[in-house]
């Protein structure tokens, strides 16, 4: 027969676990709500939207939003508030902040889009050994000509699994072109890799409309995929 003290100890641990979980659940929901809101405002584009327009738009879509001067306050379901300033630096309708933008201290931006670079330029590595090792890693073409989006995803996955630092490059022309850059740790420079042609030294491949660390970010930087 199990000692009653053991049963009490287990019961106490269960109660403690429940109490701890109850403390964290509101934080989890608040983070999910904020992420859902960020994804929502990132899916639309209107360069002329005002604070009042933004608040009305959010209310029409079920959000608890109030215009306050230069920003919109959105109260999430858990009671937490975030603050939106229209036509900010991030793609979409607005930048989202953790603190009121009117505070004297620097507000905290809530957006993983900070890792997206606009009109970046990277320096090409001249390390022939590094370039040679890259050429031997994958057999090209990885994807048929014109299928650069799927090809770059494949390249990124392969090179990340091999431990390389990968950046996705995107030229915003029609129909658009995507490839990857791999960082040469010995020089802090890069080599471009096209999924059809392999490694590239042309300057075209070292500047782009956008660069980002994950192919999913293309959904946020390509306006043709947004609802206007």
Buried (B, 14 or more C-beta within 10 A) or exposed (E): EEEEEEEEEEEEEEEEEEEEEEEEEBEEBBBEBBBEBBEBBBBBBBEEBEBEBBBBBBBEEEBEBBBBEEBBBBBBEBEBBBBBBBBBEBBBBBBBBEBBBEEEEEBEBBBBBEEBBEEBEBEBBEBEEBBEBBBEBBEBBBBEEEBBBBBBBBBBEBBBEEEBEBBBBBBEEEEBBBBBBBBBEEEEBBBBBBBBBBBBEEEEBBEBBBBBBBBEBBEBBBEEEBEE
